[in-house]
Amino acid sequence: MSISWSHGRVIADTRFVSVSGAQAADGFRLRLSVEFRAHAWRDEPPVPVVRLAPAPVTLLGEQEVLLGYAMPESTIPFSLTQHGSTGCHLHDLTLSPRAMEQIEASRAGQGVVLRLKLQGDVWMGREVASFHDPVECRINQSDWLTALAQCGHGQYLLFEVPILASKDPRAPSSARYLQQAKDHFAKGHFDEAVGACRRALEGLLEATQSKDAQFAAVKAFKSGKSEELNIDQREKLIRQAVMNYTHLAHHHEEGADVVRFDRSSAAMVLGLTASLIARIR
């Protein structure tokens, strides 16, 4: 694509060059390298000077998704000269875990196509003109996987678990208890988070009227008939296992030591509970 001055005069051509990654405390950082090939300017001074602003980055696919704004490493990447010039400049895009998950779900094991919309102003003396230059960033699978490793994505397992609406008082009790569990977890109240997960699973049993079916699956498993269980019954075994694990957080026997769950165990229970509730249609 290109950056133009007044009357459509092209002053620089642009193209995507490469992607790399960098670790960041606030997410995953992608570094998009863009080449600016500035044309020769042989007119009388002053010469045009390009000033960049943060550039919106969109994920292209079945639906376009705004991922965030990429910050240019230099707000003034070039000014024109009599001989022209070519240089590459980086745009840093910090992606949240949710944004990264959207990319991974969209690409489905293939490459990634992003649109980096360069924008800013061209200054020439006292004259100023704004520009918008969409640059398509086609990233093949190999380069994308390398960038993921560089930004530390491989250290995390990310996936979306849809959460049922819980603010409505008419929402199922399982959804309301799950929201309570999330709130407790965020505050560092891990025992309470696990206990709320237990109540969410109990609410799930009541809402789906599957208590008898769940106990039947457990009984079949204990009687040595596990090979006869179907997928639905095996899922109910997982539910029961999580309920067994969370029992002491919800039911403290009088005089017994209080069970203390740490953040890791609470995170495990919260993830499992949310996934099991999200499975209900």
C-alpha positions, 0 to 999 in steps of 0.5 A: 500500500502507500502513503500519499500527499495532497492530490494523491501524490504517493510519497512512500510505499509500504509493505509488511515484512515480518513478525516477532514476539516479546514477553510483556507483563500485561499480555503477549507482545507482537512486533510487526515490522513494516517497510517504508520505501520513501520516494525521492523528493526533488521539489523545493523545500520544505520536504514532507515529514511523516508522523505516525499515530497508534495503528488499529490492528484487525484480525481478518477472517469470517468476522473482522475483530479489532485486536488492539492498537499497535504503537510505532517504535518511532513517531517519525519514521522518515522524511523525504530526501532527494534520493529516497530511502528504505527502512523498516520500523516496528509496531508493537501490539500487546494482546490480552489472553482473550485476544490471543485466544480469538486469533488461535480459534480463528486460525485453526492451526493455519496461518494468520492474516492481520490488517495493520491500519497505518495512520498519522499526518504528513507535515510539509512546512505549515501544511498538514494532511492526514493519511490512512494506509491499511497494510495486510500482514499475512503470517504463515504458520511457521512464523506465527509459531515462532512469534508465539514462542518468543512472546511466551505463549507456550507457557500458558494453556488458553481456551475460552469457556463461555459463562452463563449469564449470572447477574439476572436473578432468574439465572440458574443457581449454577451460574450465580454460584459460578460467578460467586466463585470467580469473585472469591478467586479474584479476591484470593479467597480460595476456600470460598471459591472452591465451596462456591464451585461445589454449590454450582455443581449441586445446582447443575444436578438440580437444574438438569435433573441428572442426579440419578443418572450421575449416581448410576454412572458412578455405580456402573464404574465401581462395579467394573462396567466402565467399558460400557459407559458412553461419553455422557456417562463418563462426563458425569463421572468427571462431575462427581469427581469434582464434587468429591474433591470440593466436598470438604470446602463446602461441608466442614465436619464439626471439630475437623481441621479446616481444609485450605485450598491454594490458588492452583487447586482453586484454579483447577476447580474453577476451570473444571466447574466452568467447563462442565456448566458450559457443556449444558445445552 
